[in-house]
Amino acid sequence: MTKQKSSARFRFSGVMLFLALFFFLVPALQAGDYRLYMLAAGVPCAMLLCCTILARAFSLDRLILALSLFFCSVGIASLAMTAPDTALVQAVSCGIGIIVLIVGAILIRSLSGSLLTAISAAFLGLLLLAAKLIAPTFTLPATQPALTLLLIAFAVLLSREGPISAAGLGIAAAVLLMLRGETADALIWGLTILLLLFAADGRLLVVLPSLAAFALLFYGMYSMQTQTLVYPEALSADTLKAVGALGADLLPEGLAVPETGSLFSRLLGHYGLVFTGLTVLLYLPLILRGTTVASYARMRFHAILAMGICLLLGLSTLASVLSFFSFLPFTGLEMPLLTTSLPSLCAHLFLAGILCGISGRNDSDLAEDAHLAMLAK
């Protein structure tokens, strides 16, 4: 990494830290709540610690790490104004997620793309998806952790065994998602798998049958579940006008309920359309950085996995925004890293940790190549 790139990423991390401090300090000064002061001091300090000491100690990608922590801080800030106690709980959840991120970064460097890895990850992922069907009392939100494991298994199979076995795993996971009634997640998963199959293989003999199988599956299952889908009402012009460009002190009626509203709707109500739109746009550099990491990966397994993570996060973000504004007939979709569910948050941060780990592996490979080139001279 050159000094120019390193200094640019340090400046970007500094901007993220300043915004995080602004999120909590201004409401704390207005309300005078000690809990907001705790968040104003703790969240930026934790981000600074992670972006400096931990990033250097574990060779983490600073851009991916800073953006991931920024989205976590935004989720905490969206709760801080109206539910400070819940915001403190969310901060603890983010702290647990940071540990999971570091574990993911360390694990991916030592994880080999072996058949045992694929079988273990596929078994655990399918078991988590089937748990709700086997035991209806199982209420743990395990969809995102299951998709994380299945994506790892899919990347191993696609890199080692070829597209046939990988496509079979993808279709099996999509069937379980549809049987669970999670049509939106099944659609996102199916698009991710199809794009990875096309990018990794590209043969029409493989892509077209996979596309036909997914199309028939979605058509059949979607027709069976049409009556259970909830078509959200479009946000009225009066509601959006009530939010305004700069937000409101209280959430507008119809946008979010404090107990059940998503973090994205809270963010829109508190900070307005302009800031929320800019926050959503910050997913773009995260995904672009992930694709860059994938393109520089030496191992085929790492390249497919990194690209799959970018597709999964990007499609989830797009689907969440479109469903919120009623362009898709789905409700309850949460944006990556903007969720109050601890399993989902840990799964998203684990994916970010995998990207950081692959980036660190790429940097070490480049440093080794430079060292060998110097020895050759």
DABELTA-V650118 format. One record per pair of residues at least 12 apart in sequence whose C-alpha atoms are under 7 Angstrom apart, sorted by sequence separation. I is the first residue (numbers start at 1). J is the second residue. D is the distance in Angstrom with one decimal. If there is no record, write none. Layout:
I	J	D
I	J	D
//
This chain:
24	36	6.3
25	37	6.8
154	166	5.3
174	186	5.1
294	306	5.1
336	348	6.3
239	252	6.9
294	307	5.7
320	333	5.3
51	65	6.8
76	90	6.0
128	142	6.2
129	143	6.5
320	334	5.9
24	39	6.4
25	40	5.3
51	66	6.4
76	91	6.3
154	169	6.9
174	189	6.9
251	266	6.9
291	306	7.0
320	335	5.7
24	40	4.7
174	190	6.6
290	306	6.4
291	307	5.9
129	146	6.4
194	211	6.9
252	269	6.5
128	146	5.8
251	269	4.9
317	335	5.2
21	40	5.8
251	270	6.6
291	310	6.6
316	335	6.4
317	336	6.4
126	146	6.9
250	270	6.8
290	310	6.0
316	336	6.8
125	146	4.2
247	268	6.7
248	269	6.0
249	270	6.0
47	69	6.5
72	94	6.5
125	147	6.6
247	269	5.5
248	270	5.2
21	44	5.8
170	193	6.5
247	270	4.9
248	271	6.8
287	310	5.3
313	336	6.4
20	44	6.1
125	149	5.3
190	214	6.8
247	271	4.2
248	272	7.0
125	150	5.3
246	271	5.5
247	272	3.4
243	269	5.7
246	272	4.3
247	273	6.9
17	44	5.7
122	149	6.5
245	272	4.9
246	273	6.7
287	314	6.7
121	149	5.1
122	150	5.3
244	272	5.7
245	273	4.9
246	274	6.6
121	150	6.2
243	272	5.7
244	273	6.5
245	274	5.4
17	47	6.8
43	73	6.9
121	152	6.7
122	153	5.4
121	153	5.4
119	153	7.0
163	197	6.7
118	153	4.2
117	153	6.9
118	156	5.7
118	157	6.5
114	156	6.9
309	351	6.5
113	156	5.2
167	210	6.7
171	214	7.0
178	221	6.5
36	80	6.8
130	176	6.6
126	173	6.6
129	176	6.3
133	180	6.9
36	84	6.9
129	177	6.9
35	84	6.4
306	355	6.1
16	66	6.9
20	70	6.9
9	62	6.7
13	66	5.6
20	73	6.2
24	77	6.4
9	63	6.1
16	70	6.2
23	77	6.0
27	81	6.8
302	358	6.7
290	355	6.4
293	358	6.9
297	362	5.9
293	359	5.6
296	362	6.6
262	334	6.8
264	338	6.9
263	338	5.9
263	339	6.3
235	325	6.5
234	325	6.3
234	326	5.3
233	326	6.5
232	326	5.8
232	329	6.5
231	329	4.7
230	329	6.4
231	330	6.5
232	331	6.9
229	329	7.0
230	330	6.3
229	330	6.9
230	331	6.8
196	308	6.7
192	308	6.6
192	311	5.8
192	312	6.1
188	312	7.0
188	315	6.2
188	316	6.6
159	300	5.9
159	301	5.4
156	301	5.8
155	301	5.8
184	330	6.7
155	304	5.6
155	305	5.3
152	305	6.4
78	263	6.2
75	263	6.0
78	266	5.6
113	301	6.2
78	267	5.1
145	343	6.6
145	344	6.5
148	347	6.5
144	344	5.3
142	343	6.6
141	343	6.6
145	347	5.1
144	347	6.0
67	286	6.6
64	286	6.0
100	346	6.2
104	350	5.2
108	354	5.9
97	345	6.5
101	349	5.1
105	353	4.5
109	357	6.2
93	342	6.1
97	346	4.7
100	349	6.7
101	350	4.6
104	353	4.8
105	354	4.9
108	357	6.1
109	358	6.9
90	340	6.7
100	350	5.6
104	354	5.1
108	358	7.0
98	349	6.9
101	352	6.5
102	353	5.9
105	356	5.7
106	357	6.3
97	349	5.9
101	353	4.2
105	357	3.9
109	361	6.6
75	338	5.3
72	337	6.0
71	337	6.1
72	338	6.6
71	338	6.6
64	352	6.9
64	356	6.7
61	356	4.8
60	356	5.0
60	357	6.3
61	359	6.1
61	360	6.6
60	360	6.0
59	360	5.4
//
